[in-house]
Amino acid sequence: MRVVVTGSSSGIGKAVAEMFLGKGHEVIGLDINKSSIKDANYTHYVVDIKNKEALPEINNVEILFNNAGLQNSIDDIDNNLKGTINVTEKYINNNDALKSILFNASASSISGSEFPLYAASKAGVVGYMKNVAIRLAPKKVTVNAISLGGVNTSLNDSVMNDKEKFAKIMDVTPMKKWMDLDEVCDWVYFMTCKNKSASGQNILIDNGEHDLNDRFVW
Ligand SMILES: NC(=O)c1ccc[n+]([C@@H]2O[C@H](COP(=O)([O-])OP(=O)(O)OC[C@H]3O[C@@H](n4cnc5c(N)ncnc54)[C@H](O)[C@@H]3O)[C@@H](O)[C@H]2O)c1
């Protein structure tokens, strides 16, 4: 399959790109930073997804993983929401090969917690995901979002390296852990390659942070 992954130079995007490559798929990565993957089946474009005109022509995209994102920048809405819309509109049009799109939203799309612009950008991604799911349902394309709680990536260095802050986060995380990249890859593979019937869904995967909290006061 031909898989496009945005934000493939680090963290989740890099791990997902490598997972698909490991399973024998062709992967095309888009990132504002240069490639950190070396594989004969990997093509990399250095591009800012905010710049619609700069997005490369890629035919017959079969799987699109919309992952590129920033956290707590002044650009969160333009980057995480509008950039993601740019990419999606570019590769869904005139494309009969498409099978699945997965958006990497965030638990904050549901809880509203974290940074204001970030939470708004990710809730916007979920609203847009549903719009695309409706439009592509007649073509049997699955379109969903995963909303992750904490993942052990460098995006979270500021809190992971601060013992006190991290302990506070674990206090409100019922399962007392964050996810590793391997598990994120499994979710991405399942949602894009195995799933044929769930569409328009935003799956919350957050170690119980949102729903299993015991801070019930009455
Ligand atoms: N790590 C977490 O705990 C967590 C939790 C929930 C959601 N997410 C989401 O997962 C996604 C990936 O996060 P990560 O932890 O791997 O972070 P990361 O910073 O390691 O990776 C993000 C990648 O996106 C790229 N990128 C950002 N803006 C771009 C743009 N305009 N154009 C092209 N490339 C761009 C960056 O260069 C980087 O390579 C983000 O959308 C983030 O919001 C992460």
PDBQT file of the ligand as one rigid body, heavy atoms in Angstrom, charges set to zero:
ROOT
HETATM    1  N1  LIG A 301       3.221  12.769  22.451  1.00  0.00    +0.000 N 
HETATM    2  C1  LIG A 301       2.015  12.841  23.021  1.00  0.00    +0.000 C 
HETATM    3  O1  LIG A 301       1.856  12.659  24.233  1.00  0.00    +0.000 OA
HETATM    4  C2  LIG A 301       0.794  13.130  22.189  1.00  0.00    +0.000 A 
HETATM    5  C3  LIG A 301      -0.463  12.952  22.765  1.00  0.00    +0.000 A 
HETATM    6  C4  LIG A 301      -1.597  13.231  22.006  1.00  0.00    +0.000 A 
HETATM    7  C5  LIG A 301      -1.462  13.659  20.705  1.00  0.00    +0.000 A 
HETATM    8  N2  LIG A 301      -0.212  13.823  20.170  1.00  0.00    +0.000 N 
HETATM    9  C6  LIG A 301      -0.145  14.295  18.784  1.00  0.00    +0.000 C 
HETATM   10  O2  LIG A 301       0.668  13.412  18.046  1.00  0.00    +0.000 OA
HETATM   11  C7  LIG A 301       1.295  14.119  16.974  1.00  0.00    +0.000 C 
HETATM   12  C8  LIG A 301       2.779  13.785  16.950  1.00  0.00    +0.000 C 
HETATM   13  O3  LIG A 301       3.339  14.162  18.181  1.00  0.00    +0.000 OA
HETATM   14  P1  LIG A 301       4.775  13.652  18.660  1.00  0.00    +0.000 P 
HETATM   15  O4  LIG A 301       4.662  13.438  20.112  1.00  0.00    +0.000 OA
HETATM   16  O5  LIG A 301       5.278  12.573  17.798  1.00  0.00    +0.000 OA
HETATM   17  O6  LIG A 301       5.616  15.026  18.446  1.00  0.00    +0.000 OA
HETATM   18  P2  LIG A 301       6.981  15.328  17.695  1.00  0.00    +0.000 P 
HETATM   19  O7  LIG A 301       7.265  16.765  17.948  1.00  0.00    +0.000 OA
HETATM   20  O8  LIG A 301       8.007  14.298  18.046  1.00  0.00    +0.000 OA
HETATM   21  O9  LIG A 301       6.609  15.108  16.144  1.00  0.00    +0.000 OA
HETATM   22  C9  LIG A 301       5.831  16.013  15.418  1.00  0.00    +0.000 C 
HETATM   23  C10 LIG A 301       6.392  16.091  14.009  1.00  0.00    +0.000 C 
HETATM   24  O10 LIG A 301       5.512  16.944  13.236  1.00  0.00    +0.000 OA
HETATM   25  C11 LIG A 301       6.337  17.792  12.460  1.00  0.00    +0.000 C 
HETATM   26  N3  LIG A 301       5.585  18.997  12.131  1.00  0.00    +0.000 N 
HETATM   27  C12 LIG A 301       5.022  19.880  12.990  1.00  0.00    +0.000 A 
HETATM   28  N4  LIG A 301       4.456  20.880  12.328  1.00  0.00    +0.000 NA
HETATM   29  C13 LIG A 301       4.663  20.639  11.002  1.00  0.00    +0.000 A 
HETATM   30  C14 LIG A 301       4.314  21.333   9.814  1.00  0.00    +0.000 A 
HETATM   31  N5  LIG A 301       3.664  22.502   9.832  1.00  0.00    +0.000 N 
HETATM   32  N6  LIG A 301       4.656  20.792   8.622  1.00  0.00    +0.000 NA
HETATM   33  C15 LIG A 301       5.338  19.628   8.590  1.00  0.00    +0.000 A 
HETATM   34  N7  LIG A 301       5.724  18.956   9.673  1.00  0.00    +0.000 NA
HETATM   35  C16 LIG A 301       5.381  19.453  10.870  1.00  0.00    +0.000 A 
HETATM   36  C17 LIG A 301       7.544  18.073  13.336  1.00  0.00    +0.000 C 
HETATM   37  O11 LIG A 301       8.645  18.565  12.587  1.00  0.00    +0.000 OA
HETATM   38  C18 LIG A 301       7.792  16.713  13.961  1.00  0.00    +0.000 C 
HETATM   39  O12 LIG A 301       8.657  15.915  13.195  1.00  0.00    +0.000 OA
HETATM   40  C19 LIG A 301       0.985  15.604  17.190  1.00  0.00    +0.000 C 
HETATM   41  O13 LIG A 301      -0.073  15.991  16.340  1.00  0.00    +0.000 OA
HETATM   42  C20 LIG A 301       0.550  15.644  18.645  1.00  0.00    +0.000 C 
HETATM   43  O14 LIG A 301      -0.325  16.712  18.893  1.00  0.00    +0.000 OA
HETATM   44  C21 LIG A 301       0.919  13.556  20.882  1.00  0.00    +0.000 A 
ENDROOT
TORSDOF 0
